[in-house]
Amino acid sequence: MDWILNSLREIITPTTAAYALAAIGLNIHFGFTGLVNFGQAGFVAIGGYGFAISVTQLGLSWPLAIAVTLLLAVGYALLLGIPTLRLRADYLAIVTIACAEIIRFTLNSSAFASVTGGANGLYNDYSGWITGANPYPQGLVHLGPWTFTSTDLWIATVDWAVVAVVAVGVFLLIRSPWGLVLKGIREDEHAMLSLGKNVNLHKLQALVMGGAIGALAGILYVQPTSVQPFDFASRMTFNMYTMLILGGAATVFGPILGSMIFWVVMRFTDELVNAGVDAGLLDNATQGSQLRFVLVGAALVLLVVFRPQGILGNRTELSFDAK
């Protein structure tokens, strides 16, 4: 019973919320526009480090720090998108993952350690903008069967409020004429060109919007006290794609559901592996951590085979022009 309760706790954690927000941004790229972006982790890294450096190194107030971070994400999206959005899907995937790795290795470099902290990252309190307005009583707060600290529960509340606002905004945008153009580009961009639509401009707008949402997710991800380059490896982007597949690509709320399921399953397999180590069935925790990804991968394969559109997805939404 404790396994189940501990696993279900992941539904409302800040990490789940941050990944859900980043996956919403990726969904604008891949699910709605058909852009094969394998570098969403780069936008999240810009968000996390941009906010942390703005607060700790530049001493900016949190509204200004958020504004600067989003401007950095927009600038990166323009720099990335203008020369590359004419590329075929496979080449675009290579470019985006390479650019995200360039960002990560730059942040990891000792040459910029005085600003980024290098491999050690930055450790400070970035959550003052959230915790300063905490309405929960100090100490431990009981929420159903779970217990949170006042700070953790308030950060989770704010994070999920941001996710809800962004999801509603995306819901409205995708049903607007602009959103219908994006779907048309995903399905057949040549047909949209014949209708007089500026395909490259709409792709660039989608890249900027999804990237900005990814940067906002990065701001949430680094709360409350640390940001490290290792967190933004390519695995982060692939986890987001897993969430999209789970919840359903090209659906507004699919990434949110997918993020919840993903982290619940990851925590459950952690609990299962730890029990196996304690029972002597596994040699060590390292072997168990590898088994965790095997179990999650097997579950994903079964999902792709038996329900490729995901839980909330529509099979017709999976067809898009990837040329």
HUTAQUI-V398298 format. One record per residue. RES is the residue in one letter. SS is DSSP state (H for helix, E for strand, - for the rest). PHI is phi in degrees with one decimal (* if undefined). PSI is psi as a letter, one per 40 degrees, with the letter a starting at -180 (NA if undefined). Layout:
res=[RES:RES]
ss=[SS:SS]
phi=[PHI:PHI]
psi=[PSI:PSI]
This chain:
res=[M:D:W:I:L:N:S:L:R:E:I:I:T:P:T:T:A:A:Y:A:L:A:A:I:G:L:N:I:H:F:G:F:T:G:L:V:N:F:G:Q:A:G:F:V:A:I:G:G:Y:G:F:A:I:S:V:T:Q:L:G:L:S:W:P:L:A:I:A:V:T:L:L:L:A:V:G:Y:A:L:L:L:G:I:P:T:L:R:L:R:A:D:Y:L:A:I:V:T:I:A:C:A:E:I:I:R:F:T:L:N:S:S:A:F:A:S:V:T:G:G:A:N:G:L:Y:N:D:Y:S:G:W:I:T:G:A:N:P:Y:P:Q:G:L:V:H:L:G:P:W:T:F:T:S:T:D:L:W:I:A:T:V:D:W:A:V:V:A:V:V:A:V:G:V:F:L:L:I:R:S:P:W:G:L:V:L:K:G:I:R:E:D:E:H:A:M:L:S:L:G:K:N:V:N:L:H:K:L:Q:A:L:V:M:G:G:A:I:G:A:L:A:G:I:L:Y:V:Q:P:T:S:V:Q:P:F:D:F:A:S:R:M:T:F:N:M:Y:T:M:L:I:L:G:G:A:A:T:V:F:G:P:I:L:G:S:M:I:F:W:V:V:M:R:F:T:D:E:L:V:N:A:G:V:D:A:G:L:L:D:N:A:T:Q:G:S:Q:L:R:F:V:L:V:G:A:A:L:V:L:L:V:V:F:R:P:Q:G:I:L:G:N:R:T:E:L:S:F:D:A:K]
ss=[-:H:H:H:H:H:H:H:H:H:H:H:-:H:H:H:H:H:H:H:H:H:H:H:H:H:H:H:H:H:H:H:-:-:-:-:-:-:-:H:H:H:H:H:H:H:H:H:H:H:H:H:H:H:H:H:-:-:-:-:-:H:H:H:H:H:H:H:H:H:H:H:H:H:H:H:H:H:H:H:H:H:H:H:-:-:-:-:H:H:H:H:H:H:H:H:H:H:H:H:H:H:H:H:H:H:H:H:-:H:H:H:H:H:H:H:-:H:H:H:-:E:E:-:-:-:-:H:H:H:H:-:-:-:-:-:-:-:-:E:E:E:E:-:-:E:E:E:E:H:H:H:H:H:H:H:H:H:H:H:H:H:H:H:H:H:H:H:H:H:H:H:H:H:-:-:H:H:H:H:H:H:H:H:H:H:H:H:H:H:H:H:H:H:-:-:-:-:H:H:H:H:H:H:H:H:H:H:H:H:H:H:H:H:H:H:H:H:H:H:H:-:-:-:-:E:E:-:H:H:H:H:-:H:H:H:H:H:H:H:H:H:H:H:H:H:H:-:-:-:-:-:-:H:H:H:H:H:H:H:H:H:H:H:H:H:H:H:H:H:H:H:H:H:H:H:H:H:-:-:-:-:-:-:H:H:H:H:H:H:H:H:H:H:H:H:H:H:H:H:H:H:H:H:H:H:-:-:-:-:-:-:-:-:H:H:H:H:-:-:-:-:-]
phi=[*:-62.8:-57.1:-65.8:-63.6:-63.5:-71.0:-65.5:-59.6:-65.4:-57.9:-111.9:-75.7:-59.8:-61.9:-61.1:-64.3:-63.6:-66.9:-61.3:-66.8:-62.9:-68.4:-62.4:-62.2:-63.5:-64.2:-62.5:-68.4:-86.7:-68.8:-97.4:-110.4:84.9:-84.6:-87.1:-96.4:-100.2:-126.0:-61.9:-60.0:-64.3:-66.0:-64.2:-63.7:-60.6:-64.3:-65.4:-73.1:-59.7:-70.1:-62.4:-68.6:-61.6:-79.3:-86.1:-90.5:-97.3:67.5:-78.5:-69.5:-64.4:-64.0:-70.0:-63.9:-64.4:-62.6:-62.3:-62.8:-66.1:-63.9:-61.5:-65.3:-63.6:-61.0:-65.0:-63.1:-65.8:-62.8:-77.9:-81.9:-57.3:-86.7:-115.8:-71.1:-86.0:-74.3:-67.1:-57.2:-67.3:-69.4:-62.7:-61.6:-64.8:-65.0:-67.5:-69.6:-66.5:-64.8:-64.3:-69.6:-60.0:-61.5:-64.6:-68.7:-65.4:-66.1:-82.7:-69.3:-71.2:-63.8:-114.9:-62.1:-65.8:-104.9:-95.7:84.8:60.3:-65.8:-80.5:73.1:-118.9:-122.4:-165.1:-97.3:-96.0:-100.5:-60.2:-67.4:-94.4:-70.3:-63.1:-111.7:-66.0:-89.3:-77.1:-64.8:-63.7:104.9:-90.8:-122.1:-95.9:-125.9:62.7:-83.4:-109.7:-123.0:-124.8:-75.5:-56.7:-65.7:-61.2:-67.7:-69.0:-61.7:-62.6:-62.5:-63.9:-59.7:-71.5:-65.1:-63.6:-58.9:-63.5:-64.4:-63.9:-62.0:-65.0:-61.8:-65.5:-56.5:-71.9:-66.0:-67.1:-93.3:-86.7:-55.4:-62.4:-65.8:-66.7:-64.9:-59.3:-64.2:-64.1:-64.2:-60.9:-82.6:-165.3:-70.0:-67.3:-64.8:-68.4:-62.6:-67.1:-88.4:86.7:-83.9:-82.8:-64.0:-64.1:-66.5:-66.6:-62.0:-64.9:-62.6:-65.8:-63.6:-64.9:-65.8:-63.5:-67.7:-63.5:-65.6:-62.6:-66.0:-62.5:-62.8:-63.1:-61.9:-69.8:-65.8:-84.8:-74.2:-99.5:-135.2:-149.2:-143.6:-134.6:-63.0:-60.2:-65.5:-107.4:-69.5:-58.9:-56.4:-60.9:-63.7:-65.5:-62.0:-64.2:-63.5:-60.2:-63.6:-61.8:-65.2:-61.8:-79.8:119.1:-67.9:64.4:-121.7:-70.6:-98.0:-59.8:-60.2:-67.4:-62.6:-62.6:-64.0:-61.8:-63.8:-58.6:-75.1:-65.5:-65.0:-61.8:-67.5:-64.4:-67.2:-59.8:-62.4:-65.3:-65.8:-60.9:-65.5:-65.3:-66.4:-63.5:-84.1:82.5:-78.2:-118.9:-70.7:-155.5:-67.6:-64.7:-61.4:-66.9:-65.3:-69.4:-63.4:-57.8:-70.8:-62.9:-65.6:-65.3:-63.3:-64.5:-63.1:-66.7:-60.6:-62.4:-64.8:-63.6:-71.1:-96.4:-149.2:-63.6:-79.6:85.7:-69.1:-100.8:-77.6:-114.6:-56.9:-67.8:-76.1:-82.5:-91.5:-147.2:-83.1:-103.8:-80.9]
psi=[d:d:d:d:d:d:d:d:d:e:d:e:i:d:d:d:d:d:d:d:d:d:d:d:d:d:d:d:c:d:d:d:d:e:h:g:h:e:f:d:d:d:d:d:d:d:d:d:d:d:d:d:d:d:d:d:d:e:f:i:i:d:d:d:d:d:d:d:d:d:d:d:d:d:d:d:d:d:d:d:d:d:e:e:e:e:i:i:d:d:d:d:d:d:d:d:d:d:d:d:d:d:d:d:d:d:d:e:i:e:d:f:d:d:d:e:e:a:d:e:a:h:h:a:h:e:e:d:d:d:e:d:f:h:e:i:i:i:a:i:h:h:g:b:e:i:h:i:i:d:d:d:d:d:d:d:d:d:d:d:d:d:d:d:d:d:d:d:d:d:d:d:d:d:e:i:d:d:d:d:d:d:d:d:d:d:d:g:d:d:d:d:d:d:e:e:i:g:d:d:d:d:d:d:d:d:d:d:d:d:d:d:d:d:d:d:d:d:d:d:d:e:i:d:e:i:h:i:d:d:d:f:i:d:d:d:d:d:d:d:d:d:d:d:d:d:d:h:i:f:i:d:e:d:d:d:d:d:d:d:d:d:d:d:d:d:d:d:d:d:d:d:d:d:d:d:d:d:e:e:d:i:d:i:d:d:d:d:d:d:d:d:d:d:d:d:d:d:d:d:d:d:d:d:d:d:g:d:e:i:d:e:i:h:d:d:e:e:h:i:h:f:NA]
